[in-house]
Amino acid sequence: MNKLFNYFFSFMWILLGIAILDNKKIKGLFREYNFDDNNLYIFAGLGLILFGLIWFYTTFKSRTNYKKTIEYSKCPKCKTSYTYSDLKDGICPTCNIKTIETQEYFKKYPKELEDI
Protein backbone atom coordinates (compact mmCIF):
# COMPACT_ATOMS: atom_id res chain seq x y z
CA MET A 1 0.00 0.00 0.00
CA ASN A 2 2.80 2.41 0.89
CA LYS A 3 4.55 1.61 -2.40
CA LEU A 4 1.40 2.36 -4.38
CA PHE A 5 0.87 5.60 -2.45
CA ASN A 6 4.40 6.79 -3.25
CA TYR A 7 4.14 5.92 -6.95
CA PHE A 8 0.76 7.66 -7.20
CA PHE A 9 1.99 10.88 -5.64
CA SER A 10 5.20 10.91 -7.64
CA PHE A 11 3.14 10.74 -10.84
CA MET A 12 0.81 13.45 -9.54
CA TRP A 13 3.76 15.84 -9.00
CA ILE A 14 5.05 15.07 -12.48
CA LEU A 15 1.63 15.66 -14.04
CA LEU A 16 1.20 18.91 -12.12
CA GLY A 17 4.57 20.10 -13.41
CA ILE A 18 3.60 19.23 -16.98
CA ALA A 19 0.26 21.02 -16.55
CA ILE A 20 2.05 24.17 -15.35
CA LEU A 21 4.42 24.09 -18.32
CA ASP A 22 1.50 23.59 -20.69
CA ASN A 23 -1.07 26.05 -19.25
CA LYS A 24 1.17 28.61 -17.50
CA LYS A 25 -1.16 28.57 -14.49
CA ILE A 26 -2.10 26.63 -11.36
CA LYS A 27 -5.68 26.38 -10.21
CA GLY A 28 -5.65 26.48 -6.43
CA LEU A 29 -8.41 25.92 -3.95
CA PHE A 30 -9.28 29.60 -3.55
CA ARG A 31 -7.62 31.32 -6.49
CA GLU A 32 -5.85 30.75 -9.76
CA TYR A 33 -2.16 31.57 -10.10
CA ASN A 34 -1.12 32.83 -13.54
CA PHE A 35 2.45 32.85 -14.74
CA ASP A 36 1.72 34.77 -17.97
CA ASP A 37 3.68 37.86 -17.01
CA ASN A 38 6.99 36.16 -16.29
CA ASN A 39 8.89 32.96 -16.88
CA LEU A 40 8.51 31.60 -13.35
CA TYR A 41 6.20 28.90 -14.70
CA ILE A 42 9.26 27.20 -16.24
CA PHE A 43 10.99 26.97 -12.86
CA ALA A 44 7.79 25.89 -11.12
CA GLY A 45 6.95 23.24 -13.73
CA LEU A 46 10.45 21.83 -14.00
CA GLY A 47 10.83 21.91 -10.21
CA LEU A 48 7.67 19.88 -9.69
CA ILE A 49 8.66 17.41 -12.41
CA LEU A 50 12.10 17.03 -10.82
CA PHE A 51 10.53 16.57 -7.39
CA GLY A 52 8.21 13.86 -8.76
CA LEU A 53 11.08 12.07 -10.48
CA ILE A 54 13.18 12.12 -7.33
CA TRP A 55 10.23 10.80 -5.30
CA PHE A 56 9.67 8.03 -7.87
CA TYR A 57 13.38 7.14 -7.95
CA THR A 58 13.71 6.93 -4.16
CA THR A 59 10.57 4.77 -3.95
CA PHE A 60 11.84 2.47 -6.69
CA LYS A 61 15.38 2.32 -5.31
CA SER A 62 14.22 1.49 -1.78
CA ARG A 63 12.13 -1.40 -3.11
CA THR A 64 14.77 -2.91 -5.39
CA ASN A 65 17.55 -2.82 -2.78
CA TYR A 66 15.40 -4.55 -0.18
CA LYS A 67 16.95 -7.93 0.65
CA LYS A 68 14.94 -10.70 2.25
CA THR A 69 18.00 -12.78 3.05
CA ILE A 70 19.14 -12.74 6.64
CA GLU A 71 22.84 -13.16 7.20
CA TYR A 72 24.03 -15.32 10.06
CA SER A 73 27.03 -15.42 12.32
CA LYS A 74 28.11 -18.22 14.66
CA CYS A 75 29.96 -18.19 17.97
CA PRO A 76 32.95 -20.56 17.94
CA LYS A 77 32.75 -21.10 21.71
CA CYS A 78 29.06 -21.80 22.44
CA LYS A 79 28.23 -22.87 18.84
CA THR A 80 25.09 -20.67 18.77
CA SER A 81 23.96 -19.01 15.54
CA TYR A 82 22.81 -15.38 15.54
CA THR A 83 21.48 -12.97 12.97
CA TYR A 84 23.49 -9.80 12.53
CA SER A 85 20.62 -7.77 13.93
CA ASP A 86 20.83 -9.78 17.19
CA LEU A 87 24.50 -8.97 17.70
CA LYS A 88 26.14 -5.78 18.80
CA ASP A 89 29.38 -5.23 16.85
CA GLY A 90 29.54 -8.97 16.06
CA ILE A 91 30.07 -9.97 19.70
CA CYS A 92 28.33 -13.06 21.12
CA PRO A 93 25.98 -11.95 23.92
CA THR A 94 26.71 -15.00 26.11
CA CYS A 95 30.47 -15.52 25.57
CA ASN A 96 31.57 -11.93 24.80
CA ILE A 97 33.83 -13.06 21.94
CA LYS A 98 33.72 -12.14 18.26
CA THR A 99 31.47 -14.34 16.14
CA ILE A 100 32.38 -15.68 12.72
CA GLU A 101 30.28 -15.47 9.56
CA THR A 102 28.56 -18.81 8.98
CA GLN A 103 30.32 -19.64 5.71
CA GLU A 104 33.72 -18.87 7.21
CA TYR A 105 32.81 -20.80 10.35
CA PHE A 106 32.10 -24.02 8.47
CA LYS A 107 35.30 -23.60 6.43
CA LYS A 108 37.23 -23.37 9.68
CA TYR A 109 35.28 -26.18 11.41
CA PRO A 110 34.20 -28.58 8.60
CA LYS A 111 33.63 -31.45 11.00
CA GLU A 112 30.61 -29.67 12.50
CA LEU A 113 28.99 -29.59 9.09
CA GLU A 114 29.15 -33.40 8.98
CA ASP A 115 27.44 -33.65 12.38
CA ILE A 116 24.38 -31.76 11.16
MODELLER restraints for C-alpha pairs under 7 A, 6 or more apart:
rsr = mdl.restraints
at = mdl.atoms
rsr.add(forms.Gaussian(group=physical.xy_distance, feature=features.Distance(at['CA:3:A'], at['CA:59:A']), mean=6.98, stdev=0.5))
rsr.add(forms.Gaussian(group=physical.xy_distance, feature=features.Distance(at['CA:6:A'], at['CA:59:A']), mean=6.54, stdev=0.5))
rsr.add(forms.Gaussian(group=physical.xy_distance, feature=features.Distance(at['CA:7:A'], at['CA:56:A']), mean=5.99, stdev=0.5))
rsr.add(forms.Gaussian(group=physical.xy_distance, feature=features.Distance(at['CA:10:A'], at['CA:52:A']), mean=4.36, stdev=0.5))
rsr.add(forms.Gaussian(group=physical.xy_distance, feature=features.Distance(at['CA:10:A'], at['CA:53:A']), mean=6.63, stdev=0.5))
rsr.add(forms.Gaussian(group=physical.xy_distance, feature=features.Distance(at['CA:10:A'], at['CA:55:A']), mean=5.54, stdev=0.5))
rsr.add(forms.Gaussian(group=physical.xy_distance, feature=features.Distance(at['CA:10:A'], at['CA:56:A']), mean=5.32, stdev=0.5))
rsr.add(forms.Gaussian(group=physical.xy_distance, feature=features.Distance(at['CA:11:A'], at['CA:52:A']), mean=6.30, stdev=0.5))
rsr.add(forms.Gaussian(group=physical.xy_distance, feature=features.Distance(at['CA:13:A'], at['CA:48:A']), mean=5.67, stdev=0.5))
rsr.add(forms.Gaussian(group=physical.xy_distance, feature=features.Distance(at['CA:13:A'], at['CA:49:A']), mean=6.18, stdev=0.5))
rsr.add(forms.Gaussian(group=physical.xy_distance, feature=features.Distance(at['CA:13:A'], at['CA:51:A']), mean=7.00, stdev=0.5))
rsr.add(forms.Gaussian(group=physical.xy_distance, feature=features.Distance(at['CA:13:A'], at['CA:52:A']), mean=4.87, stdev=0.5))
rsr.add(forms.Gaussian(group=physical.xy_distance, feature=features.Distance(at['CA:14:A'], at['CA:48:A']), mean=6.15, stdev=0.5))
rsr.add(forms.Gaussian(group=physical.xy_distance, feature=features.Distance(at['CA:14:A'], at['CA:49:A']), mean=4.31, stdev=0.5))
rsr.add(forms.Gaussian(group=physical.xy_distance, feature=features.Distance(at['CA:14:A'], at['CA:52:A']), mean=5.02, stdev=0.5))
rsr.add(forms.Gaussian(group=physical.xy_distance, feature=features.Distance(at['CA:16:A'], at['CA:48:A']), mean=6.98, stdev=0.5))
rsr.add(forms.Gaussian(group=physical.xy_distance, feature=features.Distance(at['CA:17:A'], at['CA:45:A']), mean=3.95, stdev=0.5))
rsr.add(forms.Gaussian(group=physical.xy_distance, feature=features.Distance(at['CA:17:A'], at['CA:46:A']), mean=6.16, stdev=0.5))
rsr.add(forms.Gaussian(group=physical.xy_distance, feature=features.Distance(at['CA:17:A'], at['CA:48:A']), mean=4.85, stdev=0.5))
rsr.add(forms.Gaussian(group=physical.xy_distance, feature=features.Distance(at['CA:17:A'], at['CA:49:A']), mean=5.00, stdev=0.5))
rsr.add(forms.Gaussian(group=physical.xy_distance, feature=features.Distance(at['CA:18:A'], at['CA:45:A']), mean=6.16, stdev=0.5))
rsr.add(forms.Gaussian(group=physical.xy_distance, feature=features.Distance(at['CA:20:A'], at['CA:26:A']), mean=6.26, stdev=0.5))
rsr.add(forms.Gaussian(group=physical.xy_distance, feature=features.Distance(at['CA:20:A'], at['CA:41:A']), mean=6.33, stdev=0.5))
rsr.add(forms.Gaussian(group=physical.xy_distance, feature=features.Distance(at['CA:20:A'], at['CA:45:A']), mean=5.25, stdev=0.5))
rsr.add(forms.Gaussian(group=physical.xy_distance, feature=features.Distance(at['CA:21:A'], at['CA:41:A']), mean=6.27, stdev=0.5))
rsr.add(forms.Gaussian(group=physical.xy_distance, feature=features.Distance(at['CA:21:A'], at['CA:42:A']), mean=6.12, stdev=0.5))
rsr.add(forms.Gaussian(group=physical.xy_distance, feature=features.Distance(at['CA:21:A'], at['CA:45:A']), mean=5.31, stdev=0.5))
rsr.add(forms.Gaussian(group=physical.xy_distance, feature=features.Distance(at['CA:24:A'], at['CA:34:A']), mean=6.22, stdev=0.5))
rsr.add(forms.Gaussian(group=physical.xy_distance, feature=features.Distance(at['CA:24:A'], at['CA:35:A']), mean=5.22, stdev=0.5))
rsr.add(forms.Gaussian(group=physical.xy_distance, feature=features.Distance(at['CA:24:A'], at['CA:36:A']), mean=6.20, stdev=0.5))
rsr.add(forms.Gaussian(group=physical.xy_distance, feature=features.Distance(at['CA:24:A'], at['CA:41:A']), mean=5.76, stdev=0.5))
rsr.add(forms.Gaussian(group=physical.xy_distance, feature=features.Distance(at['CA:25:A'], at['CA:33:A']), mean=5.41, stdev=0.5))
rsr.add(forms.Gaussian(group=physical.xy_distance, feature=features.Distance(at['CA:25:A'], at['CA:34:A']), mean=4.37, stdev=0.5))
rsr.add(forms.Gaussian(group=physical.xy_distance, feature=features.Distance(at['CA:25:A'], at['CA:35:A']), mean=5.61, stdev=0.5))
rsr.add(forms.Gaussian(group=physical.xy_distance, feature=features.Distance(at['CA:26:A'], at['CA:32:A']), mean=5.79, stdev=0.5))
rsr.add(forms.Gaussian(group=physical.xy_distance, feature=features.Distance(at['CA:26:A'], at['CA:33:A']), mean=5.10, stdev=0.5))
rsr.add(forms.Gaussian(group=physical.xy_distance, feature=features.Distance(at['CA:26:A'], at['CA:34:A']), mean=6.65, stdev=0.5))
rsr.add(forms.Gaussian(group=physical.xy_distance, feature=features.Distance(at['CA:27:A'], at['CA:33:A']), mean=6.27, stdev=0.5))
rsr.add(forms.Gaussian(group=physical.xy_distance, feature=features.Distance(at['CA:35:A'], at['CA:41:A']), mean=5.45, stdev=0.5))
rsr.add(forms.Gaussian(group=physical.xy_distance, feature=features.Distance(at['CA:70:A'], at['CA:83:A']), mean=6.75, stdev=0.5))
rsr.add(forms.Gaussian(group=physical.xy_distance, feature=features.Distance(at['CA:71:A'], at['CA:83:A']), mean=5.93, stdev=0.5))
rsr.add(forms.Gaussian(group=physical.xy_distance, feature=features.Distance(at['CA:71:A'], at['CA:84:A']), mean=6.33, stdev=0.5))
rsr.add(forms.Gaussian(group=physical.xy_distance, feature=features.Distance(at['CA:72:A'], at['CA:81:A']), mean=6.60, stdev=0.5))
rsr.add(forms.Gaussian(group=physical.xy_distance, feature=features.Distance(at['CA:72:A'], at['CA:82:A']), mean=5.61, stdev=0.5))
rsr.add(forms.Gaussian(group=physical.xy_distance, feature=features.Distance(at['CA:72:A'], at['CA:83:A']), mean=4.52, stdev=0.5))
rsr.add(forms.Gaussian(group=physical.xy_distance, feature=features.Distance(at['CA:72:A'], at['CA:84:A']), mean=6.07, stdev=0.5))
rsr.add(forms.Gaussian(group=physical.xy_distance, feature=features.Distance(at['CA:72:A'], at['CA:101:A']), mean=6.28, stdev=0.5))
rsr.add(forms.Gaussian(group=physical.xy_distance, feature=features.Distance(at['CA:72:A'], at['CA:102:A']), mean=5.82, stdev=0.5))
rsr.add(forms.Gaussian(group=physical.xy_distance, feature=features.Distance(at['CA:73:A'], at['CA:81:A']), mean=5.72, stdev=0.5))
rsr.add(forms.Gaussian(group=physical.xy_distance, feature=features.Distance(at['CA:73:A'], at['CA:82:A']), mean=5.31, stdev=0.5))
rsr.add(forms.Gaussian(group=physical.xy_distance, feature=features.Distance(at['CA:73:A'], at['CA:83:A']), mean=6.10, stdev=0.5))
rsr.add(forms.Gaussian(group=physical.xy_distance, feature=features.Distance(at['CA:73:A'], at['CA:84:A']), mean=6.65, stdev=0.5))
rsr.add(forms.Gaussian(group=physical.xy_distance, feature=features.Distance(at['CA:73:A'], at['CA:99:A']), mean=5.96, stdev=0.5))
rsr.add(forms.Gaussian(group=physical.xy_distance, feature=features.Distance(at['CA:73:A'], at['CA:100:A']), mean=5.37, stdev=0.5))
rsr.add(forms.Gaussian(group=physical.xy_distance, feature=features.Distance(at['CA:73:A'], at['CA:101:A']), mean=4.27, stdev=0.5))
rsr.add(forms.Gaussian(group=physical.xy_distance, feature=features.Distance(at['CA:73:A'], at['CA:102:A']), mean=5.00, stdev=0.5))
rsr.add(forms.Gaussian(group=physical.xy_distance, feature=features.Distance(at['CA:74:A'], at['CA:80:A']), mean=5.65, stdev=0.5))
rsr.add(forms.Gaussian(group=physical.xy_distance, feature=features.Distance(at['CA:74:A'], at['CA:81:A']), mean=4.31, stdev=0.5))
rsr.add(forms.Gaussian(group=physical.xy_distance, feature=features.Distance(at['CA:74:A'], at['CA:82:A']), mean=6.08, stdev=0.5))
rsr.add(forms.Gaussian(group=physical.xy_distance, feature=features.Distance(at['CA:74:A'], at['CA:99:A']), mean=5.35, stdev=0.5))
rsr.add(forms.Gaussian(group=physical.xy_distance, feature=features.Distance(at['CA:74:A'], at['CA:100:A']), mean=5.34, stdev=0.5))
rsr.add(forms.Gaussian(group=physical.xy_distance, feature=features.Distance(at['CA:74:A'], at['CA:101:A']), mean=6.19, stdev=0.5))
rsr.add(forms.Gaussian(group=physical.xy_distance, feature=features.Distance(at['CA:74:A'], at['CA:102:A']), mean=5.73, stdev=0.5))
rsr.add(forms.Gaussian(group=physical.xy_distance, feature=features.Distance(at['CA:74:A'], at['CA:105:A']), mean=6.88, stdev=0.5))
rsr.add(forms.Gaussian(group=physical.xy_distance, feature=features.Distance(at['CA:75:A'], at['CA:81:A']), mean=6.53, stdev=0.5))
rsr.add(forms.Gaussian(group=physical.xy_distance, feature=features.Distance(at['CA:75:A'], at['CA:92:A']), mean=6.24, stdev=0.5))
rsr.add(forms.Gaussian(group=physical.xy_distance, feature=features.Distance(at['CA:75:A'], at['CA:99:A']), mean=4.52, stdev=0.5))
rsr.add(forms.Gaussian(group=physical.xy_distance, feature=features.Distance(at['CA:75:A'], at['CA:100:A']), mean=6.30, stdev=0.5))
rsr.add(forms.Gaussian(group=physical.xy_distance, feature=features.Distance(at['CA:76:A'], at['CA:99:A']), mean=6.64, stdev=0.5))
rsr.add(forms.Gaussian(group=physical.xy_distance, feature=features.Distance(at['CA:90:A'], at['CA:98:A']), mean=5.69, stdev=0.5))
rsr.add(forms.Gaussian(group=physical.xy_distance, feature=features.Distance(at['CA:90:A'], at['CA:99:A']), mean=5.70, stdev=0.5))
rsr.add(forms.Gaussian(group=physical.xy_distance, feature=features.Distance(at['CA:91:A'], at['CA:97:A']), mean=5.35, stdev=0.5))
rsr.add(forms.Gaussian(group=physical.xy_distance, feature=features.Distance(at['CA:91:A'], at['CA:98:A']), mean=4.48, stdev=0.5))
rsr.add(forms.Gaussian(group=physical.xy_distance, feature=features.Distance(at['CA:91:A'], at['CA:99:A']), mean=5.80, stdev=0.5))
rsr.add(forms.Gaussian(group=physical.xy_distance, feature=features.Distance(at['CA:92:A'], at['CA:98:A']), mean=6.17, stdev=0.5))
rsr.add(forms.Gaussian(group=physical.xy_distance, feature=features.Distance(at['CA:92:A'], at['CA:99:A']), mean=6.02, stdev=0.5))
rsr.add(forms.Gaussian(group=physical.xy_distance, feature=features.Distance(at['CA:106:A'], at['CA:113:A']), mean=6.41, stdev=0.5))
